[in-house]
Amino acid sequence: MRAALDALEPYKVKSNKGFIRLDNNESFLNVVSQLSLNDLQRDFEINRYPSDAVEGLIQAYSQYIGFPASNILAGNGSDEWISLICQLAINPGDPIFVVDPDFSMYEKNALIMGANVYRVALNGDFSLPIDQLIADILKIKPKCLFLSNPNNPTGSFYSRGEIQSLTQAMKEIHGYLILDEAYIEFAGNSYCEFVLRNEHVIVLRTASKALGMAGLRLGFLLANDRIIENISRIKPPYNVNQLSAVLGARVLSRQDLIRESLIQQKEQIADLKSILEAFVNVNEKIILYPSQTNFFLVEMDQAKELYDFLYSKHIKIRYFGSGRLKNAIRISIGTKVEMAKLRQSLNEWSQM
Ligand SMILES: Cc1ncc(COP(=O)(O)O)c(C=O)c1O
């Protein structure tokens, strides 16, 4: 094994049987179950490698977001794009910037390529230290700056002006700016138009969150022609399977279902917010951070104890337990029944 991999922890996917799952920021709605799939066999040439099916998926995604199909590639989750961007951009020892906290896969994939990863700490309220960040970019000249926007796990959303300034700074040093818009449907304002005006900006999108298709593993890369051409040199030719491509395209062509599911998810976000606000009101020294996503970050001294307590009630949330998030938990939305169970369990905790 290469020495660069020594520091990486194996990713262990755990069983969720019997648990209310509020730990992965997924949708609680299964949109595929609302489709009529009786004629599905017609679209399935399982004996052939997928090609037209993936083209159909890209066309459907292009229509859904109103972005040119020739500037979109589909992948096996946006995780695959993060890995491929690192393979495209990074030589061993190259400096890479991530902000802290942010989605851990950026750092992991950069380390796999032997990068020298700089973690730029967000401000206390999780806003960007924009002036310092720009000064550091100009000084250290990172090959890539990765940002999830809205941020996972903080839930905060950076302004257009901040992203414009970072675009300019990364342009000056000839680095890539990767904006990961995994949760953009909950925040509203995509910055994907930056891609067409800036040769070095990449936007990532996913079908795993608001679109409710995490099990299909569909992620999208939006970039200008040159990046599309370059990343196509290293992309596995058939990285999206036939079943996912066909089902994904069918869901995307049902804008009515997507709109309705987003309304339901937004209702549940409001519900979760009110549950957590009530929890914060009756307990001391708990911070609930504002969120533009389908999850909330909560900081409290007894984060681990609360995580264990909810786990004992068969509710899984995310506990971080290190660094800036030493005392932080993240809770995603669930169904009305699941939220009622969460409310009841949090009330029990508050009364102990
Ligand atoms: C910010 C962010 N980007 C990417 C992903 C991965 O998405 P996908 O399921 O498309 O690989 C996640 C999943 O949690 C995420 O939070």
The ligand as a Tripos MOL2 file, in Angstrom:
@<TRIPOS>MOLECULE
LIG
   16    16     1     0     0
SMALL
NO_CHARGES

@<TRIPOS>ATOM
      1 C1        -21.6030   18.1230    0.4540 C.3       1 LIG1
      2 C2        -21.7500   16.7440   -0.0730 C.ar      1 LIG1
      3 N1        -21.2400   16.4420   -1.2590 N.ar      1 LIG1
      4 C3        -21.3510   15.2080   -1.7810 C.ar      1 LIG1
      5 C4        -21.9870   14.2000   -1.0980 C.ar      1 LIG1
      6 C5        -22.0310   12.8370   -1.7070 C.3       1 LIG1
      7 O1        -23.0970   12.7610   -2.5550 O.3       1 LIG1
      8 P1        -23.3200   11.4980   -3.5040 P.3       1 LIG1
      9 O2        -24.3470   10.6490   -2.8430 O.co2     1 LIG1
     10 O3        -23.8080   12.1040   -4.7830 O.co2     1 LIG1
     11 O4        -22.0110   10.7900   -3.6810 O.co2     1 LIG1
     12 C6        -22.5380   14.4520    0.1510 C.ar      1 LIG1
     13 C7        -23.1980   13.3820    0.9060 C.2       1 LIG1
     14 O5        -23.4400   13.4560    2.0630 O.2       1 LIG1
     15 C8        -22.4190   15.7580    0.6710 C.ar      1 LIG1
     16 O6        -22.9110   16.0730    1.8770 O.3       1 LIG1
@<TRIPOS>BOND
     1     1     2 1
     2     2     3 ar
     3     2    15 ar
     4     3     4 ar
     5     4     5 ar
     6     5     6 1
     7     5    12 ar
     8     6     7 1
     9     7     8 1
    10     8     9 2
    11     8    10 1
    12     8    11 1
    13    12    13 1
    14    12    15 ar
    15    13    14 2
    16    15    16 1
@<TRIPOS>SUBSTRUCTURE
     1 LIG1         1 GROUP 0 **** ****
